[in-house]
Amino acid sequence: MAVVDALGCLARFVILPGQAHDLAGVPDLLKGLRFGALIADRAFDADWLLEEVEGRGAVPVIPPKRSRAASQDHDREMYKWRHQVENFFARIKEFRAVATRYDKTGESFSAGTHLVAGVIAAT
């Protein structure tokens, strides 16, 4: 999981076990992070996350799940910026070692990902 800034540069990165839901990594990603809006896909539509984001004075831009009883609105124009995180993952996958996960440990993979993110941000 990753958090990117408005320019698509890596702000924070967390590796989760393959069987874990993405929501499990959110508290680690958001700890100590300042932001004005959180743009995420509908998998992150959870009441506790919406309350956390609003409690920080930020705007949650998360489309509601189809199964949600009371649908909430989200800024559709701002949601279009979610492509920045998708673009980030597409760019780091251009580096073969990251795309195929050659590293045996999570620490090595995380270090390689941060190195690639630095190279991308510098170009």
Buried (B, 14 or more C-beta within 10 A) or exposed (E): BBBBEEEBBBBBBBBBEEEEEBBEBBEEBBEEEEBEBBBBEEEBBBEEBBEBBEEBEBBBBBBBEEEEEEEEEBEEEEBEBBEBBEEBEEBBEEBEBBEEEEBEEEEEBBEBBEBBBEEBBEE
